[in-house]
Amino acid sequence: MILFFLPAIVMIVLYMILLCRIFRRKIPGEATISNVNAHQKAKKKMMKKICIFLVTFIVCWSPMQVAILYSKVWLSRTQDEEVRF
């Protein structure tokens, strides 16, 4: 489970820091309306890509982690109960 949650938490934290830095960053050069709109569009596109990447990672790795958790918790519990009786 550590091999799933640790990377997921680290990625989420680091990408949130990256997004905060991107959104605080000022537009280089003149701040015309077209530059501001293009910059805002680029920020939204970057945020969308990062969110898709994080969700994809979590969705792809979650089934295996749930299966591992199930086998360790539930199957070991039923095996312990069978041994007692």
RODO-2510 file (C-alpha; in nm, 4 decimals, decimal comma):
residues 85
     n   res          X          Y          Z
     1     m     0,0000     0,0000     0,0000
     2     i     0,2903     0,2357     0,0673
     3     l     0,4045     0,1861    -0,2917
     4     f     0,0725     0,3360    -0,4028
     5     f    -0,0162     0,6016    -0,1469
     6     l     0,3305     0,7504    -0,1035
     7     p     0,3854     0,8230    -0,4751
     8     a     0,0253     0,9415    -0,5128
     9     i     0,0551     1,1830    -0,2196
    10     v     0,3962     1,3074    -0,3341
    11     m     0,2669     1,3635    -0,6882
    12     i    -0,0447     1,5437    -0,5674
    13     v     0,1542     1,7727    -0,3371
    14     l     0,4230     1,8522    -0,5936
    15     y     0,1752     1,9144    -0,8739
    16     m    -0,0300     2,1406    -0,6453
    17     i     0,2854     2,3400    -0,5689
    18     l     0,3553     2,3599    -0,9423
    19     l     0,0019     2,4778    -1,0174
    20     c     0,0187     2,7411    -0,7416
    21     r     0,3425     2,8757    -0,8875
    22     i     0,1970     2,8798    -1,2376
    23     f    -0,1167     3,0646    -1,1278
    24     r     0,0804     3,3231    -0,9265
    25     r     0,3162     3,3922    -1,2133
    26     k     0,2738     3,7200    -1,3967
    27     i     0,2536     3,7543    -1,7718
    28     p     0,5883     3,8394    -1,9282
    29     g     0,5924     4,1492    -2,1463
    30     e     0,2963     4,3736    -2,2058
    31     a    -0,0315     4,2704    -2,0507
    32     t    -0,2628     4,3178    -2,3462
    33     i    -0,6056     4,1621    -2,3507
    34     s    -0,5009     3,9001    -2,6048
    35     n    -0,1906     3,8099    -2,4004
    36     v    -0,3927     3,7846    -2,0815
    37     n    -0,6522     3,5619    -2,2495
    38     a    -0,3859     3,3385    -2,4048
    39     h    -0,2057     3,3115    -2,0710
    40     q    -0,5267     3,2213    -1,8868
    41     k    -0,6102     2,9628    -2,1507
    42     a    -0,2628     2,8091    -2,1178
    43     k    -0,2973     2,7947    -1,7391
    44     k    -0,6321     2,6159    -1,7636
    45     k    -0,4915     2,3729    -2,0181
    46     m    -0,1962     2,2933    -1,7897
    47     m    -0,4253     2,2414    -1,4916
    48     k    -0,6481     2,0099    -1,6953
    49     k    -0,3506     1,7998    -1,8083
    50     i    -0,2156     1,7655    -1,4560
    51     c    -0,5559     1,6648    -1,3201
    52     i    -0,6009     1,4081    -1,5974
    53     f    -0,2546     1,2678    -1,5246
    54     l    -0,3219     1,2356    -1,1500
    55     v    -0,6674     1,0844    -1,1962
    56     t    -0,5304     0,8384    -1,4528
    57     f    -0,2549     0,7292    -1,2144
    58     i    -0,4992     0,6765    -0,9290
    59     v    -0,7607     0,4988    -1,1431
    60     c    -0,5068     0,2661    -1,3040
    61     w    -0,3343     0,1655    -0,9817
    62     s    -0,6363     0,1535    -0,7485
    63     p    -0,7809    -0,1836    -0,8606
    64     m    -0,4562    -0,3640    -0,7897
    65     q    -0,4208    -0,1938    -0,4511
    66     v    -0,7785    -0,2819    -0,3590
    67     a    -0,7119    -0,6451    -0,4555
    68     i    -0,3957    -0,6516    -0,2438
    69     l    -0,5777    -0,4955     0,0503
    70     y    -0,8639    -0,7428     0,0104
    71     s    -0,6283    -1,0393     0,0030
    72     k    -0,4332    -0,9214     0,3057
    73     v    -0,7267    -0,8177     0,5226
    74     w    -1,0277    -1,0305     0,4295
    75     l    -0,8621    -1,3491     0,3111
    76     s    -0,6243    -1,3596     0,6055
    77     r    -0,9180    -1,3022     0,8422
    78     t    -1,1161    -1,5912     0,6956
    79     q    -0,8103    -1,8168     0,7079
    80     d    -0,7590    -1,7282     1,0731
    81     e    -1,1229    -1,8094     1,1513
    82     e    -1,0937    -2,1459     0,9735
    83     v    -0,7879    -2,2360     1,1782
    84     r    -0,9618    -2,1562     1,5067
    85     f    -1,2581    -2,3816     1,4376
***
